[in-house]
């Protein structure tokens, strides 16, 4: 973008030696910006392995969408984790709207614990 602006200014307002200099400097700045952006984006991508699959859910926090009752193996409540709704079981009663943390994944059902304040 800077090079285009420099070309317009050089053609309309500057004499011959200064117009070439302005366009060259603007092109160098654009190339430098592009190089810095490519370096930054590659560095950002290499921070760590992408989190995908079941192991990415363990340790994540969410919200209970319904009351979770312990003790009944077939009773499955619902939680929202990362914008997705999952079935969930718990060993401790959890009220609707409470914060939860995922401890284990069993198929399509998450085993969750409440997040205790503090």
Phi, psi and omega in degrees: 000317180298324180294321179295316178297317179297321178297316180297314180296318182296317182290320186274328192237342188249152177282172189308305186291326183284329180294318178296318180297316180298315180295319180296315180295317179297320178295319177296319177296317178298318178296320177297317177297318179297316178298318179296320179295316179297316178300314181296316183292323177293319179296319180294323180291331184272009182300323181188169180291148178294141180268110177222159176087189185295321183296340178286339182278328183296127181094348179283153181257155180203197183228138176284126180270342177216163179294131179258124183250127180278167171093341180250106187302325182274353179280117181238123175267190180234142176227157175249120179232119179061034178083000179247148179262127182236154168284149184214149172236159181212161176263350181230143179297134180231128181279157177300136179088353180284153176281141180230163173229138183279128179257327184202156177240128179236091184067241179258013180243131178266140171262120189236159173234155175288153173270115181278136180295144176110000000 
